Amino acid sequence: MQILEEIKISDNGFVFNAHTGESFSLNPMGLEIIKMIAANFDFDELKKTILEKYDVDDLTFEKDFYEFSTMLKHHQLTQQGNPLDFV
């Protein structure tokens, strides 16, 4: 999964899609995850980082990440593909 080039992400969690004109606000964990996706972290690196930093178990992280990545795709912030498919 890759964040589209026209997506702008601020350090305070504001996300702007220049293609659609829509904007979104992310909480701190969502901001951290979207920045890791934009930095081309693979799924295992991303998961390891979040599990070390936050009090969350594997299953909960994977479920929440799948929902989050599906939301990113729905709002046209990422390229199409499987949410767990990082290239």
KENU-883966 format. One record per residue (C-alpha): x, y, z; residue number from 1; residue in three letters. Coordinates in Angstrom, 2 decimals. Layout:
N
X,Y,Z,NUM,ala
...
This chain:
87
0.00,0.00,0.00,1,met
1.21,3.48,-0.78,2,gln
-0.12,6.90,0.09,3,ile
-0.96,8.76,-3.13,4,leu
1.38,11.57,-4.14,5,glu
-1.34,14.24,-4.02,6,glu
-2.06,13.53,-0.33,7,ile
-0.60,16.09,2.05,8,lys
-0.10,15.21,5.72,9,ile
0.65,17.83,8.37,10,ser
2.50,17.18,11.61,11,asp
-0.66,17.85,13.63,12,asn
-2.75,15.15,11.94,13,gly
-4.44,17.13,9.21,14,phe
-4.68,15.16,5.94,15,val
-5.64,16.86,2.68,16,phe
-6.50,15.10,-0.58,17,asn
-5.67,17.61,-3.32,18,ala
-7.46,15.46,-5.91,19,his
-10.86,15.44,-4.17,20,thr
-10.54,18.54,-1.97,21,gly
-11.46,16.52,1.13,22,glu
-9.63,16.85,4.42,23,ser
-9.44,14.64,7.48,24,phe
-8.07,14.76,11.00,25,ser
-6.19,11.83,12.50,26,leu
-5.48,11.00,16.11,27,asn
-1.78,10.63,17.10,28,pro
-1.65,6.88,16.41,29,met
-3.38,7.28,13.04,30,gly
-0.91,10.02,12.14,31,leu
2.02,7.83,13.12,32,glu
0.71,4.92,11.05,33,ile
-0.03,7.00,7.94,34,ile
3.45,8.54,8.13,35,lys
4.99,5.05,8.35,36,met
2.97,3.96,5.32,37,ile
4.11,7.09,3.45,38,ala
7.71,6.27,4.45,39,ala
7.30,2.82,2.86,40,asn
7.49,0.80,6.06,41,phe
6.49,-2.77,5.33,42,asp
3.68,-4.29,7.39,43,phe
6.01,-6.21,9.73,44,asp
8.08,-3.09,10.51,45,glu
4.96,-1.03,11.10,46,leu
3.38,-3.68,13.32,47,lys
6.57,-4.15,15.36,48,lys
6.92,-0.40,15.91,49,thr
3.32,0.02,17.08,50,ile
3.36,-3.08,19.31,51,leu
6.56,-1.87,21.02,52,glu
5.26,1.66,21.54,53,lys
1.62,1.06,22.50,54,tyr
-0.17,-1.36,24.80,55,asp
-1.93,-3.40,22.12,56,val
-1.91,-7.10,21.25,57,asp
-1.23,-8.58,17.79,58,asp
-4.83,-9.48,16.96,59,leu
-6.24,-6.10,18.01,60,thr
-3.58,-4.25,16.03,61,phe
-4.19,-6.30,12.89,62,glu
-7.97,-5.83,13.10,63,lys
-7.70,-2.09,13.74,64,asp
-5.03,-1.66,11.07,65,phe
-7.17,-3.46,8.51,66,tyr
-10.11,-1.16,9.31,67,glu
-7.87,1.94,9.18,68,phe
-6.28,0.96,5.87,69,ser
-9.71,0.17,4.41,70,thr
-10.83,3.66,5.44,71,met
-7.76,5.17,3.76,72,leu
-8.58,3.34,0.55,73,lys
-12.27,4.31,0.75,74,his
-11.33,7.99,0.98,75,his
-8.93,7.62,-1.97,76,gln
-5.79,8.27,0.06,77,leu
-3.97,5.11,-1.05,78,thr
-3.42,3.12,-4.19,79,gln
-5.81,0.23,-4.69,80,gln
-4.83,-3.16,-3.35,81,gly
-5.01,-5.37,-0.30,82,asn
-4.63,-3.31,2.93,83,pro
-2.01,-5.77,4.17,84,leu
-0.12,-5.72,0.87,85,asp
2.85,-3.37,1.23,86,phe
5.14,-2.76,-1.73,87,val
